[in-house]
């Protein structure tokens, strides 16, 4: 009879396996951290591509035809890009493998036709049939219909009336430019000029897209609709008709004064080669507005505005697309956190280079639009892009300052203190923080016909609030106890019934729940309390069979809240980081999540990730941060390794 001794033999094998796993994990961390450092630019910063949907490259084509400045070589590459990302049903989605979107499909079809695409080609015919089956081009959103009007594809009555004279309204008036979000403000100001002038594109080829209309556009009766079905929306529709009737009678002198004020507004904020608002739609509108006003091609402002757009292009040998903006501050500060978790410390050239670059990017002298409601607060924030002095955001500011604080370097003390002063000043009365401004909660404005995209405002959100709570708690929980308490109370109020938290700037409840759990841990909340554990339970319940986490961007629709296509590295990292912050370091869920990240495919600094996990505007505009699949998985695996090697399983930082 043979006796098999399982105990000691299995223990020895398990120990060997554990050692091998740890060695493999350490090698992974070292390798991926090295690849991330290799992406550093000479001045210390790191920047990844930032990809949106087909509308931005399509609008770039439309802009060239508006100006009669067409580059056939660029157009051919954009056409290749647009063909590649088309859905199998002929539509174009707002994110990879998402549902078709009618406005994105109209613009993509239109852009391809302008580049010389054969409209009878199968992919064009399929796109056309898809649009017609959904009511045709008259059903496009407001911004698409404005572009259609600029190209004389629809009459101007197909566009809601927002007279440029709104630039002259007093601040107490129900509508004022200061009452809408920064992105709305910078996009709308030049757009008001275009609409007031009823500007017309040069459109050198004369190409139209009448075949996309079910009813001839001049015969279409209803273009403008109540965007949310509210009574206020009905009132705004009536007001739209009144303004349309009265607008021709507006005094010419008043109109000129309003146009001049609009031009002065966006010219003052032109932002050099980084562009108006540092976002493509605002940049493109400023170029078209200058052109419509008759500015010569060699006008310095027009030239700078055009060059700012060219700097957004990403070109390869075969394809070209236009980024909506760039993300160097965001990429650099998040990468810095991941590198510190991977073992880099103050004094390391790579880390010092990144944080020194960030230090120089702090906005200390320019008083931005945020000061309308906080005139006594000193500037001290960071923007998302290389330069955007009028529009720093508290999310970037909190994450940069937390990275600096973590090094313990006295050289960063003043920067951190100025950041804290500004972040505290930006807290809304609700206890929460919006991204760019406080008290931006004029929700009735979402009922105006122009606001059919539902992204006119910048109210406080859970993820941004969580980041600010994390920062203040990491810096000094006692000194900022009042602000932290208000922030935590806001987070408690906004928890979803299922225990999760909504994610405004990332996909979606996984992003929000990760952010909040980190903040609650940093704030010293009892992580075993019922409300925290409901968030933990929600995250655990969302783990997939492969050990990873995934969440579709369609979850912004209430009836699709549980939708998921596949696990992604970035969302898995968020879930693992959130669970570890909640004290779940040794849980099976965390172990399986880390194992998923250890075995998932990688290429260079990035884990393989095709799906989008970033949000521009829920239900409207989404982003693929190419850096998310690099620094977040590295961060999660490195933190797990550090905590498992330590006698203390507590996460000591705000993120």
C-alpha positions in Angstrom: 0.0 0.0 0.0 1.4 3.4 -1.0 0.9 6.3 1.4 0.6 9.7 -0.3 1.7 12.5 2.1 -0.3 15.6 0.8 0.4 18.1 3.6 4.1 19.0 3.6 4.5 18.4 -0.1 1.6 20.7 -1.0 2.8 23.3 1.5 6.2 23.3 -0.1 4.8 23.5 -3.6 2.5 26.3 -2.6 5.4 28.3 -1.1 7.4 27.8 -4.3 4.5 28.9 -6.4 4.0 31.9 -4.2 7.7 32.9 -4.6 7.5 32.3 -8.3 4.4 34.4 -8.6 5.9 37.2 -6.6 9.1 37.2 -8.7 7.0 37.3 -11.9 4.9 40.1 -10.5 8.0 42.1 -9.5 9.4 41.5 -13.0 6.1 42.7 -14.6 6.2 45.9 -12.4 9.8 46.6 -13.3 9.3 46.0 -17.0 6.1 48.1 -17.3 7.4 50.9 -15.2 10.5 51.0 -17.4 8.4 51.1 -20.5 6.3 54.0 -19.0 9.4 55.9 -18.2 10.6 55.3 -21.8 7.6 57.3 -23.0 8.8 60.4 -21.1 9.6 63.5 -23.2 12.8 65.3 -22.8 11.2 67.9 -20.5 9.8 65.2 -18.2 6.2 65.0 -19.2 4.2 62.0 -20.5 1.4 62.2 -23.0 -0.7 59.5 -24.7 -3.1 59.7 -27.6 -6.7 60.8 -26.7 -9.2 59.4 -29.1 -12.9 60.2 -29.4 -15.5 59.1 -32.0 -15.8 59.7 -35.7 -17.3 63.2 -35.4 -14.0 65.0 -34.6 -12.1 63.8 -37.8 -15.3 64.2 -39.8 -15.7 67.8 -38.6 -12.0 68.4 -39.5 -12.9 67.4 -43.1 -15.9 69.7 -43.0 -13.8 72.6 -41.7 -11.4 72.2 -44.6 -14.3 72.4 -47.0 -15.8 75.4 -45.1 -12.6 77.3 -45.6 -11.8 75.9 -49.2 -8.5 74.7 -47.9 -8.5 71.0 -48.7 -5.6 68.6 -48.3 -6.4 65.5 -50.4 -3.6 63.5 -48.8 -4.9 64.1 -45.3 -8.5 63.4 -46.4 -7.5 60.0 -47.9 -6.0 59.0 -44.5 -9.1 60.3 -42.6 -11.3 58.3 -45.0 -9.3 55.2 -44.2 -9.7 55.8 -40.5 -13.5 56.4 -40.8 -14.0 53.2 -42.9 -12.1 51.2 -40.3 -14.2 52.3 -37.3 -17.6 51.9 -39.0 -20.0 49.5 -37.4 -21.0 46.3 -39.3 -24.6 47.7 -39.7 -23.3 50.8 -41.6 -23.5 53.2 -38.7 -20.8 55.0 -36.7 -20.9 54.7 -32.9 -19.9 57.1 -30.1 -17.4 54.5 -28.8 -15.8 51.3 -30.0 -18.3 48.6 -30.7 -21.2 50.8 -29.4 -24.6 51.5 -30.8 -24.8 53.6 -34.0 -25.4 57.3 -33.4 -27.4 59.2 -36.0 -25.4 62.4 -35.8 -22.0 60.7 -35.9 -23.2 58.6 -38.9 -24.4 61.7 -40.8 -21.1 63.5 -40.3 -19.0 60.5 -41.1 -21.0 59.7 -44.3 -20.8 63.4 -45.2 -17.1 63.6 -44.6 -16.4 60.5 -46.7 -18.5 61.9 -49.5 -16.5 65.1 -49.4 -13.3 63.1 -49.6 -14.5 61.6 -52.9 -16.0 58.3 -51.6 -18.4 56.6 -54.1 -21.9 56.9 -52.5 -22.9 53.7 -54.2 -20.1 51.8 -52.4 -21.6 49.1 -50.1 -20.5 50.8 -46.9 -21.9 54.2 -48.0 -25.2 52.7 -49.1 -25.5 50.8 -45.8 -24.8 54.0 -43.9 -27.4 55.9 -45.9 -30.0 53.2 -45.4 -29.3 53.3 -41.6 -29.8 57.0 -41.4 -33.0 57.0 -43.5 -34.4 54.2 -41.4 -34.1 56.5 -38.4 -35.9 59.5 -39.8 -33.1 61.0 -41.9 -30.7 63.9 -41.4 -33.4 66.2 -40.0 -33.2 64.1 -36.8 -29.6 65.1 -36.1 -28.6 66.9 -33.0 -28.3 70.7 -32.8 -24.6 70.9 -33.5 -24.9 68.7 -36.5 -27.9 70.8 -37.8 -25.8 74.0 -37.4 -23.1 72.5 -39.6 -25.8 71.5 -42.1 -27.1 75.1 -42.1 -23.6 76.5 -42.6 -23.3 74.3 -45.7 -26.8 75.3 -46.9 -28.0 71.7 -46.4 -31.0 72.8 -44.3 -32.6 76.2 -43.9 -31.5 78.3 -40.8 -35.0 77.7 -39.3 -33.7 74.2 -38.6 -31.5 75.6 -35.9 -32.7 77.0 -32.5 -32.4 80.7 -32.1 -29.8 81.9 -29.6 -29.2 85.5 -30.7 -25.7 86.8 -30.3 -27.2 89.6 -28.2 -27.1 87.1 -25.2 -23.5 88.3 -24.9 -24.9 91.6 -23.6 -27.3 90.2 -21.0 -26.6 91.0 -17.3 -25.4 88.3 -15.0 -28.7 88.2 -13.1 -30.6 87.3 -16.2 -31.9 83.6 -16.4 -29.5 83.0 -19.2 -25.9 84.2 -19.0 -22.7 82.9 -20.4 -21.3 82.5 -16.8 -24.2 80.1 -16.0 -23.1 77.4 -18.4 -20.0 75.2 -18.4 -16.7 76.3 -19.7 -16.8 74.0 -22.7 -20.3 75.3 -23.6 -19.1 78.9 -23.2 -16.1 78.5 -25.4 -18.0 76.6 -28.1 -21.0 78.8 -28.1 -19.3 82.3 -28.2 -17.9 81.9 -31.7 -21.0 79.9 -32.8 -23.2 82.8 -31.9 -21.2 84.9 -34.4 -21.6 82.2 -37.1 -25.4 82.0 -36.5 -25.8 85.8 -36.4 -24.0 86.2 -39.7 -25.8 83.1 -41.2 -22.4 82.2 -42.4 -22.0 80.0 -45.5 -19.3 77.5 -46.2 -17.3 77.9 -49.4 -17.8 74.2 -50.1 -15.6 74.2 -53.3 -16.9 70.8 -54.5 -20.6 71.8 -54.1 -21.3 68.4 -52.7 -24.6 68.0 -50.8 -26.2 65.2 -48.8 -29.8 65.6 -49.8 -30.0 61.8 -50.1 -29.9 61.6 -46.3 -33.3 63.4 -45.9 -36.6 61.5 -45.8 -38.4 64.8 -46.4 -36.6 67.5 -48.5 -34.9 69.7 -45.9 -36.8 72.9 -47.1 -40.1 71.1 -46.6 -39.3 69.7 -43.2 -41.7 71.2 -40.7 -40.2 70.3 -37.3 -36.5 70.5 -36.6 -36.4 71.9 -33.0 -37.7 69.8 -30.2 -38.1 69.9 -26.4 -34.9 68.1 -25.3 -36.3 66.7 -22.1 -40.0 66.8 -22.4 -40.4 69.2 -19.4 -42.9 72.1 -19.1 -39.9 74.5 -19.1 -38.8 72.9 -22.4 -42.2 73.7 -23.9 -41.9 77.3 -22.7 -38.5 77.6 -24.3 -39.9 76.2 -27.6 -42.4 79.0 -27.5 -39.7 81.5 -26.8 -37.7 80.2 -29.7 -40.6 81.0 -32.0 -40.9 84.5 -30.6 -37.2 85.2 -31.0 -37.3 83.9 -34.6 -40.0 86.3 -35.3 -38.4 89.3 -33.6 -34.7 88.7 -34.5 -34.9 90.5 -37.9 -36.0 93.6 -36.1 -33.1 93.7 -33.6 -31.2 97.0 -34.0 -28.1 96.6 -36.2 -26.0 98.6 -33.7 -26.9 96.3 -30.9 -26.0 93.3 -33.0 -22.7 94.7 -33.9 -21.9 95.5 -30.3 -22.9 91.9 -29.4 -20.7 90.4 -32.1 -17.8 92.6 -31.0 -18.2 91.4 -27.5 -18.4 87.7 -28.5 -15.2 88.2 -30.6 -13.5 89.9 -27.8 -14.5 87.1 -25.4 -13.0 84.3 -27.5 -10.0 86.3 -28.7 -9.0 87.0 -25.1 -9.2 83.3 -24.4 -7.6 82.1 -27.6 -4.9 80.4 -25.6 -2.1 80.6 -28.2 -1.2 77.4 -30.0 -3.2 75.4 -27.5 -6.4 76.9 -28.9 -9.7 78.3 -27.5 -10.6 76.2 -24.5 -8.0 73.8 -25.6 -10.8 71.7 -27.1 -11.4 71.0 -30.8 -15.1 72.2 -31.2 -14.2 75.6 -29.7 -11.1 75.9 -31.8 -12.9 75.0 -35.1 -15.7 77.5 -34.3 -13.2 80.3 -33.6 -11.6 79.6 -37.0 -14.9 79.7 -38.8 -16.0 82.8 -37.0 -12.9 84.7 -37.9 -13.2 83.6 -41.5 -16.9 84.5 -41.6 -16.0 88.0 -40.3 -13.6 88.5 -43.2 -10.3 88.2 -41.3 -7.5 87.7 -43.8 -5.7 84.3 -43.9 -2.6 85.9 -42.5 -4.3 87.5 -39.5 -2.3 86.4 -36.4 -5.3 85.2 -34.4 -6.7 83.2 -37.3 -3.3 81.7 -38.1 -2.8 80.7 -34.4 -6.3 79.3 -34.2 -5.8 77.1 -37.3 -2.4 75.9 -36.1 -3.9 74.9 -32.8 -6.1 72.5 -34.7 -3.3 71.0 -36.7 -1.5 70.1 -33.5 -4.3 67.8 -32.5 -3.8 65.5 -35.5 -2.5 62.0 -35.0 -1.1 60.6 -38.3 0.4 57.3 -39.3 1.4 55.9 -42.7 -2.1 54.8 -43.4 -4.5 56.8 -41.2 -5.1 60.2 -39.6 -7.5 61.3 -37.0 -8.0 64.5 -35.0 -8.0 64.3 -31.2 -10.7 66.3 -29.3 -7.9 67.7 -27.1 -4.7 66.6 -25.5 -4.1 65.2 -21.9 -0.5 65.8 -20.9 -1.1 67.0 -17.3 -3.6 64.2 -16.6 -1.3 61.6 -18.1 1.8 62.9 -16.4 0.3 63.1 -12.9 -1.4 59.7 -13.1 1.7 58.1 -14.5 3.7 59.7 -11.6 1.4 57.9 -9.1 1.9 54.6 -10.9 5.7 55.1 -11.0 5.8 55.9 -7.3 3.8 52.8 -6.5 6.3 50.9 -8.6 9.2 52.0 -6.5 10.4 55.4 -7.8 11.1 57.9 -5.1 12.0 61.6 -4.8 15.5 62.0 -6.3 14.8 59.7 -9.2 15.3 61.6 -12.5 12.2 60.3 -14.1 9.9 61.1 -11.2 11.5 64.5 -10.5 11.4 65.4 -14.1 7.6 64.6 -14.3 6.7 66.5 -11.2 9.0 69.4 -11.9 7.3 69.8 -15.3 4.0 69.8 -13.5 5.1 72.3 -11.0 5.9 74.8 -13.8 2.4 74.2 -15.3 0.5 75.4 -12.2 -1.7 78.4 -13.0 -0.8 81.1 -10.4 -1.4 84.4 -12.0 -4.4 84.1 -14.4 -7.8 84.6 -12.9 -10.1 82.4 -14.9 -13.8 82.3 -15.5 -14.3 80.3 -12.3 -13.7 83.6 -10.4 -17.2 84.9 -11.4 -18.5 83.1 -8.3 -15.3 83.0 -6.3 -13.8 86.4 -6.8 -11.8 86.3 -3.6 -10.1 83.0 -4.3 -6.5 83.0 -5.6 -5.7 80.9 -8.6 -3.7 77.8 -7.9 -4.9 75.0 -10.2 -3.7 72.9 -13.1 -5.4 72.5 -16.5 -5.9 69.2 -18.3 -3.9 70.3 -21.4 -0.5 71.9 -21.9 -2.0 75.4 -21.4 -5.5 76.4 -20.7 -5.1 79.2 -18.1 -8.7 80.4 -18.0 -9.9 76.9 -17.3 -8.0 74.8 -14.7 -9.9 71.9 -13.2 -10.0 70.7 -9.7 -9.7 67.0 -10.7 -6.2 67.5 -12.3 -5.3 69.8 -9.5 -6.1 67.3 -6.7 -4.3 64.5 -8.5 -1.2 66.5 -9.2 -1.0 67.9 -5.7 -1.4 64.4 -4.2 1.5 63.1 -6.3 3.7 66.0 -5.1 2.7 65.6 -1.5 3.5 61.9 -1.6 7.2 62.6 -2.4 7.6 64.7 0.7 9.8 67.1 -1.2 9.8 70.6 0.4 10.2 72.1 -3.1 6.6 71.3 -3.7 5.1 72.7 -0.5 4.1 76.1 -1.9 2.5 74.5 -5.0 0.5 72.1 -2.8 -0.7 74.8 -0.5 -1.8 77.0 -3.4 -3.6 74.0 -4.9 -5.4 73.3 -1.6 -6.4 77.0 -1.2 -7.9 76.9 -4.7 -9.6 73.6 -4.3 -11.2 74.6 -1.0 -12.4 77.8 -2.7 -14.0 75.8 -5.5 -16.3 73.7 -3.2 -19.9 74.2 -4.0 -22.5 74.9 -1.3 -23.8 71.3 -1.7 -20.5 70.0 -0.4 -19.5 68.6 -3.8 -17.1 69.8 -6.5 -17.7 70.3 -10.2 -14.8 69.9 -12.6 -14.2 73.6 -13.5 -16.5 75.9 -11.6 -18.5 76.0 -8.4 -22.3 76.3 -8.2 -22.8 75.5 -11.9 -26.2 74.1 -11.3 -28.7 76.0 -13.4 -30.5 72.9 -14.5 -33.5 74.7 -16.1 -31.0 75.6 -18.9 -31.0 71.9 -19.9 -34.5 72.5 -21.3 -33.6 75.0 -24.0 -33.8 73.6 -27.5 -30.1 74.3 -28.0 -29.2 71.9 -25.1 -30.4 68.7 -26.7 -27.0 67.2 -25.9 -27.7 67.5 -22.2 -24.1 68.7 -21.4 -24.6 72.4 -21.0 -23.6 72.5 -17.3 -20.8 71.5 -14.9 -22.5 70.5 -11.6 -20.7 68.7 -8.8 -20.2 65.0 -9.3 -19.2 62.1 -7.2 -15.8 61.3 -8.8 -14.5 64.9 -8.8 -15.8 65.3 -5.2 -14.0 62.1 -4.2 -10.7 63.3 -5.7 -10.9 66.6 -3.7 -11.8 64.8 -0.5 -8.9 62.5 -1.1 -6.5 65.3 -1.6 -7.5 67.4 1.4 -7.5 64.3 3.6 -4.1 63.2 2.4 -2.7 66.7 3.0 -4.2 67.4 6.4 -7.4 65.8 7.6 -7.7 68.0 10.7 -7.0 71.3 9.0 -9.6 70.6 6.3 -12.0 68.7 8.5 -15.0 70.9 7.6 -14.6 70.7 3.9 -13.9 66.9 4.0 -17.1 66.4 6.1 -19.2 68.3 3.7 -17.7 66.4 0.8 -18.3 63.0 2.5 -21.9 64.0 3.3 -22.3 64.8 -0.4 -21.0 61.4 -1.4 -23.2 59.6 1.1 -26.3 61.4 -0.3 -25.4 60.5 -3.9 -24.8 56.8 -3.4 -26.9 54.7 -5.8 -29.5 52.4 -4.3 -27.4 49.3 -5.3 -24.4 50.7 -3.3 -22.3 52.0 -6.3 -21.4 55.6 -7.2 -21.9 57.2 -10.6 -18.8 58.1 -12.7 -19.1 61.4 -14.6 -15.6 61.4 -16.2 -15.0 57.7 -16.5 -16.9 54.5 -17.3 -18.9 54.4 -15.2 -20.0 53.0 -11.8 -16.8 51.1 -11.5 -14.9 54.4 -12.0 -17.2 56.3 -9.6 -17.1 53.6 -6.9 -13.3 53.3 -7.1 -13.0 57.0 -6.7 -15.3 57.2 -3.7 -13.9 54.2 -1.8 -10.4 55.8 -2.1 -11.8 59.1 -0.7 -13.7 57.5 2.2 -10.6 55.5 3.2 -8.4 58.7 3.1 -11.1 60.6 5.0 -10.9 58.1 7.9 -14.4 56.7 7.4 -15.2 53.4 8.9 -14.7 51.1 6.0 -16.8 48.4 7.7 -19.8 50.6 7.9 -22.9 49.5 6.0 -22.8 52.1 3.2 -19.2 51.5 2.4 -19.7 47.7 2.5 -22.6 48.1 0.0 -20.2 49.7 -2.4 -17.7 46.9 -1.8 -20.4 44.3 -2.4 -21.4 46.0 -5.6 -17.9 45.9 -6.9 -17.4 42.3 -6.0 -20.7 41.3 -7.6 -19.5 42.9 -10.9 -16.4 40.8 -11.2 -16.4 38.6 -14.2 -15.5 34.9 -14.6 -12.1 35.8 -16.0 -11.3 37.8 -12.8 -11.5 41.1 -14.5 -14.0 43.9 -14.5 -15.7 45.6 -17.5 -18.5 48.1 -17.9 -20.0 49.4 -21.1 -20.5 53.0 -21.8 -24.1 52.3 -22.5 -24.6 52.0 -18.7 -25.2 55.7 -18.7 -28.7 54.7 -19.8 -30.7 53.6 -16.7 -32.2 50.6 -18.5 -28.7 49.4 -19.5 -26.9 49.8 -16.2 -25.6 46.2 -16.1 -24.2 46.1 -19.6 -20.7 44.8 -20.2 -18.9 43.5 -23.3 -15.6 42.2 -21.8 -13.1 42.9 -19.1 -10.7 45.7 -19.5 -7.4 46.4 -17.9 -8.2 49.9 -16.8 -11.6 49.1 -15.2 -10.1 46.0 -13.5 -7.4 48.2 -12.1 -10.0 50.7 -10.8 -11.9 47.9 -9.1 -8.8 46.4 -7.5 -7.6 49.8 -6.3 -11.1 50.6 -4.8 -11.3 47.2 -3.1 -7.8 47.5 -1.6 -8.7 51.0 -0.3 -11.7 49.4 1.4 -9.5 46.9 3.2 -10.0 44.0 0.8 -6.3 43.4 0.0 -6.4 39.7 0.8 -9.8 39.0 -0.6 -10.4 36.5 -3.3 -11.8 39.3 -5.5 -8.6 41.3 -5.4 -6.4 38.3 -5.9 -8.3 37.3 -9.0 -8.3 40.8 -10.3 -4.5 41.1 -9.9 -4.1 37.7 -11.6 -6.2 38.9 -14.5 -3.9 41.9 -14.9 -0.8 39.7 -14.6 -1.9 37.5 -17.4 -3.7 39.9 -19.7 -2.0 40.7 -23.0 0.4 43.7 -23.2 2.1 45.6 -25.9 4.8 48.1 -24.9 3.7 50.2 -21.9 0.0 49.4 -22.5 -2.2 46.5 -21.6 -4.3 45.4 -24.6 -7.5 47.4 -24.4 -9.8 48.2 -27.4 -12.9 49.4 -25.6 -13.3 53.1 -24.5 -13.4 53.6 -20.7 -13.3 57.5 -20.6 -16.3 59.8 -20.6 -16.5 63.3 -22.1 -20.3 63.8 -21.7 -22.5 60.9 -20.7 -24.7 59.7 -23.6 -23.1 62.2 -25.9 -19.3 62.0 -26.2 -16.8 59.4 -25.0 -13.0 59.1 -24.9 -10.4 56.5 -25.2 -7.5 57.5 -23.0 -4.7 55.4 -24.5 -2.7 56.0 -21.2 -5.4 54.4 -19.0 -4.3 50.9 -20.1 -0.7 51.7 -19.2 -0.6 53.5 -15.8 -3.7 52.2 -14.0 -2.9 48.4 -14.3 0.7 49.1 -13.3 -0.5 51.1 -10.3 -2.9 48.4 -9.2 -0.5 45.5 -9.5 2.3 47.5 -7.8 0.1 48.5 -4.9 -1.0 45.0 -4.4 2.6 43.8 -4.3 3.6 46.6 -1.9 0.7 45.8 0.5 1.3 42.1 0.5 5.0 42.6 1.3 4.1 45.0 4.2 2.8 44.1 7.6 0.3 46.9 7.1 -2.5 46.3 4.6 -3.9 49.8 4.9 -3.7 52.1 1.9 -2.0 55.2 3.1 -2.7 57.6 0.2 -5.8 59.4 -1.2 -5.7 57.4 -4.5 
